[in-house]
Amino acid sequence: MESQARPCVRLTSTDNSVRTRIGGRPPIQGRFEWPHWNGQPLGFVAQIELTEIQSALPIDWLPSEGRLLFFYDPEQNVWGFDPKDKGGCVVIFDPNGEPAPSLDPPQALPDHGSFSEKNLAAASAQSHPSLDRFGETVGDLSTHAWDALDKQYSPPTPVHQIGGYPWPVQNDGMELESQLASNGVYVGNAEGYTSSDVEKLKDGAKDWLLLLQIDSDDEAGIMWGDTGMLYFWIRRQDAEKRDFSNVWVVLQCC
């Protein structure tokens, strides 16, 4: 398990003056329009200040400065297994690191699509593969051993994170799910993974990286389904080109 650890940035609650946060209002007034999908406004999820992230852990595939602003379907109808989910999340890259006025949400955004502002401090950490991902290599372990592994390597909650391994609520195959669904393959059931398109697309799963993981968080009034997690994925080549237009989102819950 230790040999397969990957570095990541964990985001935890802080009273310090930082710009990275979840909830609140996005600083886009005069710079960007509020994003919509299917005629309805998306909810603002998070503001990631890249200088704060890079100070905690240099990440070569992310810009060194500027900010990322994350928006998601307030009705939580976008789960990531359907190609029709495209557009249900939007990530805005603002290369200007200077503060901008916050923009009030459109009146059409429901109350449950807005979250309380919570500042997050960035710190480097080690992420470990889930037992689902790691299971094929550990052989025949007792239930006690599995429980001990799970307890030892489970990160502290809420698990807000950039990079590294995701911490899944359900299955740990989101890289392949993102690759297939974003390329037009419906994977809401097992049949999707056996379609004729899978063989030619599956190698691209290795390109997908965890851009941001946002946990359910009582302090911010965030609940994804039933105590779930929201995962934003991006292809390395897109991130390196500073192209955040094809980010794919996956929602998992209990």
C-alpha positions as CSV (number, residue, x, y, z in Angstrom):
1,M,0.0,0.0,0.0
2,E,2.8,2.4,0.9
3,S,4.7,1.7,-2.3
4,Q,1.7,2.8,-4.3
5,A,1.0,6.0,-2.5
6,R,0.5,9.2,-4.5
7,P,0.9,12.8,-3.4
8,C,-2.1,15.0,-3.3
9,V,-3.4,18.2,-1.8
10,R,-5.9,18.0,1.0
11,L,-8.1,20.9,1.8
12,T,-9.2,21.4,5.4
13,S,-11.2,24.0,7.2
14,T,-9.3,27.1,8.4
15,D,-9.9,30.4,10.0
16,N,-6.9,31.9,8.2
17,S,-7.2,34.4,5.4
18,V,-7.1,32.3,2.3
19,R,-9.0,32.5,-1.0
20,T,-9.5,28.7,-1.6
21,R,-13.0,27.9,-0.4
22,I,-16.2,26.0,-1.0
23,G,-19.5,27.8,-1.2
24,G,-20.2,31.5,-1.1
25,R,-20.3,33.5,-4.3
26,P,-17.9,33.3,-7.3
27,P,-15.6,36.2,-8.0
28,I,-16.6,36.6,-11.6
29,Q,-18.5,39.9,-11.8
30,G,-17.3,41.8,-14.9
31,R,-15.2,38.8,-16.1
32,F,-17.5,35.9,-16.8
33,E,-21.2,35.1,-17.2
34,W,-22.8,32.8,-14.7
35,P,-22.8,29.3,-16.3
36,H,-26.1,27.6,-17.2
37,W,-27.0,24.2,-18.4
38,N,-30.3,23.2,-20.2
39,G,-31.5,26.8,-19.6
40,Q,-31.0,26.7,-15.8
41,P,-28.2,28.2,-13.7
42,L,-25.6,25.8,-12.2
43,G,-24.7,26.0,-8.5
44,F,-21.3,27.4,-7.4
45,V,-19.3,24.7,-5.6
46,A,-15.7,25.8,-5.0
47,Q,-13.0,28.4,-5.7
48,I,-9.5,27.0,-5.9
49,E,-6.6,29.5,-5.8
50,L,-3.8,27.9,-7.7
51,T,-0.9,29.7,-6.0
52,E,-2.1,28.3,-2.7
53,I,-2.3,24.8,-4.1
54,Q,1.1,25.0,-5.8
55,S,2.7,26.3,-2.6
56,A,1.4,23.2,-0.7
57,L,2.5,20.8,-3.5
58,P,3.8,21.6,-6.9
59,I,1.5,19.9,-9.5
60,D,3.0,20.0,-13.0
61,W,-0.3,19.6,-14.8
62,L,-2.0,22.6,-13.2
63,P,-1.4,26.3,-13.9
64,S,1.0,28.0,-11.4
65,E,-1.3,30.9,-10.8
66,G,-4.9,32.1,-11.3
67,R,-8.0,30.3,-10.0
68,L,-10.4,27.6,-10.9
69,L,-14.1,28.0,-10.3
70,F,-16.4,24.9,-10.1
71,F,-20.1,24.8,-10.9
72,Y,-22.5,21.8,-10.8
73,D,-26.1,20.9,-11.4
74,P,-28.0,22.1,-8.4
75,E,-30.6,19.3,-8.8
76,Q,-27.8,16.6,-8.7
77,N,-29.2,14.8,-11.7
78,V,-25.7,14.6,-13.2
79,W,-24.0,11.4,-12.1
80,G,-21.4,11.0,-14.9
81,F,-22.4,7.7,-16.5
82,D,-24.5,9.3,-19.2
83,P,-23.0,11.1,-22.2
84,K,-25.9,13.5,-21.9
85,D,-24.4,14.7,-18.6
86,K,-22.0,16.9,-20.6
87,G,-22.4,20.5,-19.5
88,G,-23.8,19.5,-16.1
89,C,-20.6,20.8,-14.6
90,V,-18.5,23.8,-15.7
91,V,-15.0,24.8,-14.6
92,I,-13.9,28.3,-15.3
93,F,-10.1,29.1,-15.4
94,D,-9.4,32.7,-14.5
95,P,-5.7,33.3,-15.1
96,N,-5.9,36.7,-13.4
97,G,-4.9,36.1,-9.8
98,E,-6.2,39.4,-8.6
99,P,-9.5,39.6,-6.6
100,A,-12.7,40.2,-8.5
101,P,-16.1,41.3,-7.3
102,S,-18.4,38.4,-6.3
103,L,-21.5,37.8,-8.4
104,D,-24.9,37.1,-6.9
105,P,-26.5,34.0,-8.2
106,P,-29.4,34.2,-10.7
107,Q,-32.8,34.3,-9.1
108,A,-33.6,31.1,-10.8
109,L,-31.0,29.2,-8.8
110,P,-32.8,27.3,-6.1
111,D,-31.7,27.7,-2.5
112,H,-30.4,24.2,-2.3
113,G,-28.0,25.1,-5.1
114,S,-26.1,27.6,-2.9
115,F,-23.7,26.6,-0.1
116,S,-22.3,28.4,2.9
117,E,-18.8,29.8,2.5
118,K,-16.0,27.8,4.1
119,N,-12.3,28.6,3.8
120,L,-10.0,25.8,3.1
121,A,-6.3,25.5,3.8
122,A,-4.1,23.5,1.3
123,A,-1.6,21.0,2.6
124,S,0.4,18.2,0.9
125,A,-0.6,14.7,1.9
126,Q,-0.3,11.1,0.7
127,S,-3.3,9.4,-0.9
128,H,-3.6,5.6,-1.0
129,P,-5.5,3.4,-3.4
130,S,-8.9,2.2,-2.1
131,L,-9.2,-1.4,-1.2
132,D,-11.4,-1.8,-4.3
133,R,-8.5,-0.5,-6.5
134,F,-5.8,-2.3,-4.5
135,G,-7.7,-5.5,-3.8
136,E,-6.4,-7.6,-6.8
137,T,-2.8,-7.4,-5.5
138,V,-3.2,-8.3,-1.9
139,G,-4.4,-11.8,-2.2
140,D,-6.5,-13.7,0.3
141,L,-6.8,-11.5,3.4
142,S,-9.1,-12.1,6.4
143,T,-12.0,-9.8,7.1
144,H,-10.0,-8.5,10.1
145,A,-7.0,-7.7,7.9
146,W,-9.3,-5.9,5.4
147,D,-10.9,-3.9,8.2
148,A,-7.5,-2.9,9.6
149,L,-6.3,-1.8,6.2
150,D,-9.4,0.3,5.6
151,K,-9.1,1.9,9.1
152,Q,-5.4,2.7,8.6
153,Y,-5.6,4.3,5.2
154,S,-9.0,6.0,5.3
155,P,-8.4,9.8,5.1
156,P,-9.9,12.1,7.7
157,T,-13.3,13.4,6.7
158,P,-14.5,15.5,4.9
159,V,-12.2,14.5,2.2
160,H,-11.7,17.6,0.0
161,Q,-8.8,16.9,-2.3
162,I,-6.8,17.7,-5.5
163,G,-4.8,15.1,-7.3
164,G,-3.8,11.6,-6.1
165,Y,-6.2,8.7,-5.8
166,P,-9.9,9.4,-5.3
167,W,-11.6,8.2,-2.2
168,P,-14.6,6.4,-3.7
169,V,-18.0,6.0,-2.1
170,Q,-18.9,3.2,-4.6
171,N,-16.8,1.7,-7.3
172,D,-13.2,2.9,-7.9
173,G,-13.2,3.0,-11.7
174,M,-14.0,6.6,-12.4
175,E,-11.1,7.2,-14.8
176,L,-12.6,4.6,-17.2
177,E,-16.1,5.9,-16.5
178,S,-15.1,9.4,-17.4
179,Q,-13.2,8.2,-20.6
180,L,-16.2,6.2,-21.9
181,A,-19.1,8.6,-21.0
182,S,-17.3,11.7,-22.2
183,N,-16.8,9.8,-25.5
184,G,-20.4,8.9,-26.0
185,V,-20.6,5.5,-24.3
186,Y,-23.5,5.1,-21.8
187,V,-22.1,3.3,-18.7
188,G,-25.1,3.4,-16.4
189,N,-25.2,-0.4,-16.5
190,A,-22.8,-3.3,-17.1
191,E,-23.7,-3.5,-20.8
192,G,-22.0,-0.2,-21.5
193,Y,-18.6,-1.7,-20.5
194,T,-19.0,-4.5,-23.0
195,S,-19.9,-2.3,-26.0
196,S,-17.8,-2.4,-29.1
197,D,-16.4,1.1,-28.4
198,V,-14.8,0.1,-25.1
199,E,-11.8,-1.6,-26.6
200,K,-10.6,1.3,-28.7
201,L,-11.3,3.9,-25.9
202,K,-10.2,2.2,-22.7
203,D,-6.5,3.0,-23.0
204,G,-7.4,6.7,-22.7
205,A,-8.5,6.1,-19.1
206,K,-4.9,6.5,-18.0
207,D,-5.0,10.2,-19.1
208,W,-7.7,11.2,-16.5
209,L,-6.6,13.0,-13.3
210,L,-8.5,13.9,-10.2
211,L,-8.9,17.7,-10.6
212,L,-11.0,18.1,-7.4
213,Q,-12.9,16.0,-5.0
214,I,-15.5,17.6,-2.8
215,D,-17.1,15.6,0.1
216,S,-20.4,16.2,1.7
217,D,-19.8,18.9,4.3
218,D,-22.2,19.9,7.1
219,E,-20.4,23.1,7.8
220,A,-20.9,24.3,4.3
221,G,-24.4,22.8,4.0
222,I,-23.3,20.4,1.2
223,M,-24.9,17.0,0.8
224,W,-24.3,15.0,-2.3
225,G,-27.1,12.5,-2.5
226,D,-26.9,10.5,0.6
227,T,-23.6,11.5,2.2
228,G,-21.9,11.2,-1.1
229,M,-18.9,12.7,-2.9
230,L,-18.4,14.8,-6.1
231,Y,-15.4,14.2,-8.3
232,F,-14.2,16.5,-11.1
233,W,-11.9,14.7,-13.6
234,I,-9.7,16.1,-16.4
235,R,-7.4,14.7,-19.0
236,R,-3.7,15.5,-18.4
237,Q,-3.3,16.8,-21.9
238,D,-6.3,19.2,-21.5
239,A,-5.0,20.5,-18.1
240,E,-1.5,21.1,-19.5
241,K,-3.1,23.2,-22.3
242,R,-5.1,25.1,-19.7
243,D,-8.3,23.8,-21.3
244,F,-11.0,23.1,-18.7
245,S,-13.9,22.9,-21.1
246,N,-14.0,19.1,-21.1
247,V,-13.9,18.4,-17.4
248,W,-16.1,15.4,-16.5
249,V,-18.0,15.1,-13.2
250,V,-18.9,11.9,-11.3
251,L,-21.3,11.8,-8.3
252,Q,-21.2,8.8,-6.0
253,C,-23.3,8.3,-2.8
254,C,-24.3,5.6,-0.4
